[in-house]
Amino acid sequence: MIDTSVWIECGKDADLRLAIEKIAEKNEIRSSGIIDEEIERAYDLLIKQKRHGESKFRELYFKLKKATVKESEAVKSLTNEYYKEGGKIKLRVGQMIADLTIVASASLDNADFILTLNRKTMSSDSARNVYSLVNSRRKLRIPQFLTDKLSIRRFANDV
């Protein structure tokens, strides 16, 4: 699963865009309803700011995305469990609902990887500990995070 932060950066970084296209050649790109919504909001904002060149990420997203994991009761339940566990360790879960939902969607979709440039919340060490604890209890796969452009480019070359 590819987070909104990566898609937006594809509007500015041609090398990253090529890496994502390469990944899509050999992997089915699946997304979540939250990412769909964030893509639309980011696109609208860039258009209002007359940053049309950067807004091309939206076209790439819809071209490469093959399926969307809907926000089902299972996704909501897992998101809620992350929220509760995160609250116990003072993780700022109130600001992370979208991130938690994306990770829940990826976990329930049995995703191998989450590509994100969001290292402060979604892929912080504390957040990863929460995902690991909850997913282990539920016997769910814990997606591996790729959190910088270099690791995403390397991954594209390895697939």
N, C-alpha and C positions, 0 to 999 in steps of 0.2 A: 504494500500500500504506500502511496506517495502522498505526503502531507502537502497542504496548501502552500507552505513556505517554499517548498522546492518548485512547485509549479510557477509561482510568482517570480522566483529567481530565474526561471527559464526565459521569461520575457526580457531579461537583461543580459543573460550569459549564454552565448551561442554554444560554447563547449558543453555546458550543463545540459542544454536542450538536446544536443546530439547524443549525449550519454543516455538521457531518458528515452530518446527514440530507439537507441540501440537495445536498451533493456526491454522495451516494448516489442521488439522484433522476436524475442525468444520467451517472453513471459506475458501472461495475461495481466493487464493493469486493471486492478479492481480498486474501487474507491468507497467512500461512505457518503451518506446523505449530508453529514456535516461539512465534508469537504466540498460537495456540490454547492452548498449554500455559501461557504466562504469564498469560493471561486467567483461566484456571481457578485458578491458584495465588493470584493477586491477589484473586479473588472469595472463595475459601475463607478467606483471611486477613481480609478485611473482615467476613465473616459471623462469624468467631470473635471479632472485636473489636466485634461488635454495631453495625457501621456500615452498616446495611441500606440507608439512603438512597443512600450512595455506591456500593453494590454493583450498582445498576441499570445500570451500564455494560455488564455482561455480557449482559443481555437485548438492549440496543441492538446490541452487537457481533454476536450471532448472528442478529438480525433483518436487519441490513444487509449482512453478509458473504455474498457469493455463491459464492465458491470459495476453496479452500486449496491453495497450492503446497506439495506434499509435499517432504520432505527427501530428494531423489533423490541418486544418485551425482554428478550434475552440480552440484547445490547443494553437496554436501560437498566436491567438488573445488575449486569456486570459493571457498568459505569457507576452505579450506586455503591457497589461493594468497594470499588477503587476509592470512591469519595469518602466512604466511612473509614477505610484503612488509612488513607492519606491524612484525614483529619486527626487521627490518633498520633501522628508524628509531626503535626503542625505544618504539613504541606499546604500550600495555598490553593486548596482544591476548589474553592469558590471561583477562582480565576481560571480554572483549568477544565471546566465541564466539557468544552469542545474537544480538548486534547484527550481527556479520559474516554470520551465517546468514540473518538477515532481509534484509540488503542483497543477498546472493547470490540469495536467492529472488526479490526484486524485480527484480534485473538480468536474471536468466534468464527471468522472466515478462514482460520488456520493459515494465516499469512506467515511466510518465512521472514520477511523483512518489512520494516517501516523506514522509509526514507524521509528525513526531516532535517531542516536547518534550525529547528526550535530546540535549543539545548537548555534554555533556562527553565522551562516548565515540562513539556511533554517528555523529554528524554533526559531529564536531570537524574542524577544517581538516586536521589530519594524517591522520585516517581518510579524509576525502574525497579527499585526494591519493593514498592507497593504492587506493581504489576506482577512481579515474580512471586510474591507471597500469595496473592489472590489467585493467579493462574495456576500455581502449583496445587493449591487447595482444590481447585475445580478440575484439575488434570487437563488444563489447556496449554497449548504451545505458547511459549513466550517469544514473540517476534524479536528478531535482532534489529537494533537500531543502527542506521548509517546516518551520521549527523554532520557531515561536512562534504563539501563539493569534491574533494580529493577522493574520499572513500566511495562516493557515489560513482565517480568516473572509473575508479579501479574496478568496482563491482560490474559496471557496464562492460568493461573489457574482459572480465572473467566469465560472463554468462554465455 
